[in-house]
Amino acid sequence: MKMDAKQAETIIKETQQYAKTILNSLSAHVAIIDENGMILETNRAWERFAQSNQISIRPDTLNVNYLEVCDAAQGESAEKSKEVAAGIRKVIKGEVEEFVLDYPCHSPNEKRWFYMRAARAVGSDTLRVVVSHENITALKEAESRLRQREDELKQKTLHLEEANAALRAVLRQRDEDIQEMEQTILQNLKDSVLPNVERLQDIVVRPEANQIVQLISSGLNEIASPFLRRLSNLEAVLTPREIEIASLVKAGKSTKEIASLFNLSIATVNFHRRNLRDKLGLTNSSTNLRSHLLSLEK
């Protein structure tokens, strides 16, 4: 069926009205310009923005040369406006497919940022460029808050690192103080206590008593030893008897000698030795128990 001119005109008008409806539904401020920069069409968002900002020319700015307006801009927006004009001219000449720019556009009452995009209209027989300005204030404010939080996090991280450094310094000082205290105790033992123990060894007669005196001497020498300090860290898993036997094993005492000193059976001492190996992680290991205990002293 052949379409007459009136039907064709009706379809064209409906199509144009449909396109205008879509254009007006967009939140972005949209203008369509020709190859000379003349504004041919704008949407409702563009007109409302012009009215709210008291633009002296007609709100829809139809038949106004957008490029000339950008070229003539003064004040703080002059630099960005000239950049916009140059970008649109590149799109018109076909040097670039699109030109984009985000820029501030603050009013006396609020801070605002916009994202501007200029691109050739697709499917148009004549050159048309669609210029849109989308309000991205919410995005910019979110970015600003994110940067602020990142800065706060950096400051907290810096403070935490400083606190850790201070803690490490305190721990180093504590270790140094402990070492100094151990050296002082050991020196005092050597100067004041051990000489008397040696005199006691000279006067005791029974062999059993002499062995006990030797153990006292050995124990006093080990009071400030790193071995006992490290072994004490295992107190949660070692029994007092196991700690005593560990000290004697390290001193080179045999199972028989340890059994005699504590009046225990050899089987009981061997039981404690097996427990020591298990708790010190030497199970199924060929490492000698005494060698491992001596290594704790280093």
KAGIJO-V74898 format. One record per pair of residues at least 12 apart in sequence whose C-alpha atoms are under 10 Angstrom apart, sorted by the first residue. I is the first residue (numbers start at 1). GAP is how many residues later the second one is. Records with the same first field share a line. If there is no record, write none. Layout:
# KAGIJO-V74898
I=GAP / GAP
This chain:
# KAGIJO-V74898
20=21 / 22 / 23 / 24
21=22 / 23
22=21
23=18 / 19 / 20 / 21 / 22
24=18 / 19 / 20 / 21 / 22 / 23
25=18 / 19 / 20
26=17 / 18 / 19 / 20 / 106 / 108
27=16 / 17 / 18 / 19 / 105 / 106 / 107 / 108
28=15 / 16 / 17 / 18 / 86 / 87 / 88 / 103 / 104 / 105 / 106 / 107 / 108
29=13 / 14 / 15 / 16 / 17 / 18 / 19 / 20 / 21 / 85 / 87 / 102 / 103 / 104 / 105 / 106
30=12 / 13 / 14 / 15 / 16 / 17 / 86 / 87 / 88 / 100 / 101 / 102 / 103 / 104
31=12 / 13 / 14 / 15 / 16 / 29 / 30 / 31 / 35 / 87 / 98 / 99 / 100 / 101 / 102
32=30 / 34 / 86 / 87 / 88 / 89 / 96 / 97 / 98 / 99 / 100
33=29 / 30 / 31 / 32 / 33 / 34 / 55 / 59 / 85 / 87 / 88 / 94 / 95 / 96 / 97 / 98
34=31 / 32 / 58 / 86 / 92 / 93 / 94 / 95 / 96
35=53 / 54 / 56 / 57 / 58 / 91 / 92 / 93 / 94
36=29 / 30 / 31 / 32 / 53 / 56 / 91 / 92
37=26 / 27 / 28 / 29 / 30 / 31 / 32 / 48 / 51 / 52 / 55 / 91 / 92
38=23 / 24 / 25 / 26 / 27 / 28 / 29 / 30 / 90 / 91
39=21 / 22 / 23 / 24 / 25 / 26 / 27 / 28 / 89 / 90 / 91 / 92
40=20 / 21 / 22 / 23 / 24 / 25 / 88 / 89
41=19 / 20 / 21 / 22 / 89
42=17 / 18 / 19 / 20 / 88 / 89 / 90
43=17 / 89
44=15 / 16
45=15 / 88 / 89
46=13 / 14 / 15 / 86 / 87
47=12 / 13 / 14
48=12
53=54
66=19 / 22 / 65
67=14 / 15 / 17 / 18 / 19 / 21 / 22
68=14 / 17
69=12 / 13 / 16
70=12 / 13 / 14 / 15 / 16
71=12 / 13 / 14 / 15
76=28 / 29
77=26 / 27 / 28 / 29
80=21 / 22 / 23 / 24
81=22
83=18
84=15 / 16 / 17 / 32 / 33 / 34
86=13
87=12 / 13 / 14 / 30 / 31 / 32
88=12 / 29 / 30 / 31 / 32 / 41 / 42 / 43
89=29 / 40
90=28
91=27 / 28 / 29 / 38
92=26 / 27 / 28 / 35 / 36 / 37
93=34
94=25 / 26
96=23 / 24
97=21 / 22 / 23
98=19 / 20 / 21 / 22 / 31 / 32 / 33
99=17 / 18 / 19 / 20 / 21 / 32
100=15 / 16 / 17 / 18 / 19 / 31 / 32 / 33
101=13 / 14 / 15 / 16 / 17 / 32
102=12 / 13 / 14 / 15 / 31 / 32 / 33 / 34
103=12 / 13 / 30 / 32 / 33
104=31 / 32 / 33 / 36
105=30 / 32
110=27
111=26 / 30
112=23 / 24 / 25 / 26 / 28 / 29
113=20 / 21 / 22 / 23 / 24 / 25 / 26 / 27 / 28
114=18 / 19 / 20 / 21 / 22 / 23 / 25 / 26
115=17 / 18 / 19 / 20 / 21 / 22
116=15 / 16 / 17 / 18 / 19 / 20
117=12 / 13 / 14 / 15 / 16 / 17
118=12 / 13 / 14 / 15
119=12 / 13
178=46
179=45 / 46 / 47
180=44
181=43
182=40 / 41 / 42 / 43 / 44 / 47
183=41 / 42
184=40
185=35 / 36 / 38 / 39 / 40
186=34 / 35 / 36 / 37 / 38 / 39
187=34 / 37
189=28 / 31 / 32 / 34 / 35
190=30 / 31
193=24 / 27 / 28
194=22 / 23 / 24 / 26 / 27
195=22
196=21
197=16 / 17 / 19 / 20 / 23
198=15 / 16 / 19
200=13 / 14
201=12 / 13 / 16
208=52 / 53
209=52
211=46 / 50
212=49
215=32 / 33 / 36 / 46
218=29 / 30 / 33
219=25 / 28 / 29 / 32
222=25 / 29 / 75
225=71 / 72 / 73
226=69 / 70 / 71 / 72
227=20 / 23 / 66 / 67 / 68 / 69 / 70 / 71
228=15 / 18 / 19 / 65 / 68 / 69
229=67 / 68
230=63 / 66 / 67
231=12 / 15 / 16 / 49 / 62 / 65 / 66
234=45 / 46
237=39 / 42 / 43
238=34 / 37 / 38 / 41 / 42
239=33 / 36 / 37
241=21 / 28 / 31
242=27 / 29 / 30 / 31 / 33 / 34
243=29 / 33
244=14 / 18
245=13 / 14 / 17 / 24 / 27 / 28 / 31
246=26 / 27 / 30 / 43 / 44 / 47
247=43 / 46 / 47
248=42
249=24 / 40 / 41 / 42 / 44 / 45
250=39 / 40 / 41 / 42 / 43 / 44 / 45 / 46 / 47
251=39 / 42 / 43
252=38 / 39
253=37
254=15
255=12 / 13 / 14 / 15 / 18
256=13 / 14
257=12
273=16
274=15
276=13
277=12 / 15
280=12 / 13
